[in-house]
Amino acid sequence: MASVSWQVALVAAVLTISMATTPARKRSKREAYELPAGSELLLYAPLSTNFRCPGEGYYADIQNNCQVYHVCHQVTRPDGSADTQQYTFLCGNQTMFDQLSLTCTFPEDAVPCASAQDFFYVNNYIGVENAPFLTDDDVRRADAYKQG
């Protein structure tokens, strides 16, 4: 009986030491295109993973029919090097990302996906104090795309 408890104690000690010396899995930033299971069922076409962040902000993914959008965040590391973190999201069923309002909405209420890149500049308004998010000119410009 004593040898069994001694063996159990030895196994427990070995496991404890091995767990303590095993390097912990390094936490990494969330990867782009890490979407929930079943996301491909909502897409009109197979998922394209070619999008690269053009700058800081929210961006419609035109290759994915604007059903997918990305949040791009630029960070500076302690050593001074810069990196862009890209987070990918899927709009809800039958909606798309509207590059004008930076929200998922119904296609009839959005800037046409093919024209989304013409509104990437809206990201420049994020964080500007004492300024409207959209100007009247932005809204008129978008209306022309929606009607045309």
C-alpha positions in Angstrom: 0.0 0.0 0.0 2.8 2.4 0.9 4.5 1.7 -2.5 1.3 2.6 -4.4 0.9 5.9 -2.6 4.7 6.6 -3.2 4.2 5.9 -6.9 1.2 8.2 -7.1 3.1 10.9 -5.3 6.0 10.4 -7.8 3.7 10.6 -10.8 2.1 13.7 -9.4 5.5 15.3 -8.8 6.7 14.5 -12.4 3.5 15.9 -13.9 3.7 19.1 -11.8 7.4 19.6 -12.8 6.7 18.9 -16.5 3.7 21.3 -16.5 5.8 24.0 -14.8 8.7 23.6 -17.3 6.5 23.4 -20.4 6.4 26.8 -22.1 3.0 28.3 -22.0 1.4 28.9 -25.4 2.3 32.4 -26.4 -0.8 34.6 -26.7 -1.0 36.0 -30.2 -3.2 38.7 -31.6 -6.4 37.6 -33.2 -5.8 36.5 -36.7 -7.5 37.8 -39.7 -10.3 35.7 -41.2 -10.8 33.8 -37.9 -14.6 33.6 -38.4 -17.2 31.5 -36.5 -17.9 28.0 -37.7 -20.6 28.0 -40.4 -19.7 31.5 -41.7 -19.2 30.2 -45.2 -22.9 29.2 -45.3 -23.8 32.9 -45.2 -21.4 34.0 -48.0 -22.4 34.3 -51.6 -19.0 32.9 -52.8 -16.1 31.1 -51.2 -14.2 33.2 -48.7 -11.3 35.2 -50.2 -8.5 35.9 -47.8 -6.5 38.5 -49.9 -7.5 41.7 -48.1 -4.7 43.7 -46.6 -5.2 46.7 -44.4 -4.6 50.0 -46.3 -4.5 52.0 -43.0 -6.1 52.4 -39.6 -9.9 52.0 -39.6 -12.9 49.9 -40.7 -12.9 48.5 -44.3 -15.4 46.6 -46.4 -13.9 43.6 -48.0 -14.9 44.0 -51.7 -13.6 40.6 -52.8 -16.1 39.1 -50.3 -19.0 41.1 -51.6 -18.8 43.4 -48.5 -20.3 40.6 -46.4 -17.0 40.6 -44.5 -15.2 43.7 -43.1 -12.0 44.3 -41.3 -10.9 46.5 -38.4 -7.3 47.5 -38.8 -5.4 48.9 -35.9 -1.8 50.1 -36.1 0.4 49.5 -33.0 3.9 50.5 -32.0 5.8 48.0 -30.1 8.1 48.8 -27.2 11.1 48.4 -29.5 9.7 51.0 -31.8 8.7 48.7 -34.6 5.2 49.1 -36.1 2.6 46.5 -36.9 -1.0 46.5 -38.2 -3.4 44.2 -36.5 -6.3 43.0 -38.7 -9.5 41.7 -37.2 -12.1 40.2 -39.5 -15.9 40.2 -39.0 -18.9 38.8 -40.8 -22.0 40.8 -41.3 -25.3 39.2 -40.4 -27.4 37.2 -42.9 -28.6 39.3 -45.9 -26.6 42.3 -44.8 -23.4 43.9 -46.0 -20.8 46.4 -44.7 -21.6 50.0 -45.6 -18.4 51.9 -46.0 -20.2 55.2 -45.5 -21.7 54.5 -42.1 -19.2 51.8 -41.1 -22.0 49.4 -40.1 -23.6 46.3 -41.5 -26.9 47.1 -43.2 -29.2 45.9 -45.9 -27.8 46.3 -49.4 -30.4 48.8 -50.5 -29.4 51.1 -47.7 -25.6 50.9 -48.3 -23.1 52.3 -50.7 -22.8 49.7 -53.5 -20.0 47.2 -52.6 -18.1 47.9 -55.8 -17.8 51.5 -54.8 -16.8 50.9 -51.2 -13.2 51.8 -51.8 -14.3 55.3 -52.8 -15.4 55.8 -49.2 -12.4 54.4 -47.4 -11.5 58.0 -46.6 -14.3 58.1 -44.0 -11.9 56.4 -41.7 -10.0 59.7 -41.5 -12.9 61.1 -39.5 -12.6 58.6 -36.7 -11.4 60.3 -33.5 -11.6 63.9 -34.9 -12.9 66.0 -32.0 -15.7 68.6 -32.5 -16.4 67.5 -36.1 -19.3 65.7 -37.6 -18.6 62.1 -38.5 -20.1 62.6 -42.0 -20.5 65.8 -43.8 -23.4 66.8 -46.0 -21.1 66.3 -49.0 -20.3 62.7 -47.9 -24.0 61.9 -47.7 -24.8 63.5 -51.1 -21.9 61.7 -52.7 -23.2 58.4 -51.3 -26.7 59.1 -52.5 -25.4 59.6 -56.0 -23.9 56.1 -55.9 -27.1 54.5 -54.4 -29.3 56.1 -57.2 -26.9 55.5 -60.0 
